[in-house]
Amino acid sequence: MAPAIEIIDAAEMAARLKVKESWVVEESKPSRTSDPIPVFRLGKHRRYRWGSPEMNAWLWRRLKESSPYNRATTRG
């Protein structure tokens, strides 16, 4: 059975990551970062696919790159 994918907005994404909503919006823009948060648009609205392979890969990359502490603790 495939894991459930939830469609969430920037406010919910911010709550789950425990960051400001403005940070989520900025980090979703390809012009702002070389590795933007995966996003899709419904009209003018940004939506995020929580639990999707793309989102999980982005989160994993951020975890590995975020700090020396995380790099040291995520080695297998």
Residue pairs with C-beta under 8 A, 6 or more apart in sequence:
3 51
4 51
5 49
5 50
5 51
5 52
6 49
6 50
6 51
7 47
7 48
7 49
7 50
8 16
8 47
8 48
8 50
9 45
9 46
9 47
9 48
10 21
10 24
10 25
10 28
10 46
10 48
11 21
12 48
12 50
13 21
13 24
13 37
13 48
13 50
14 20
14 21
14 23
14 24
16 50
17 24
24 37
25 46
26 32
27 33
27 36
27 37
28 36
28 37
28 39
28 46
28 48
29 36
30 36
35 58
35 61
35 62
37 48
37 55
37 58
38 48
38 49
38 52
38 54
38 55
38 58
39 46
39 47
39 48
40 46
40 47
40 49
41 47
48 55
49 55
63 70
63 74
64 70
64 71
64 74
65 71
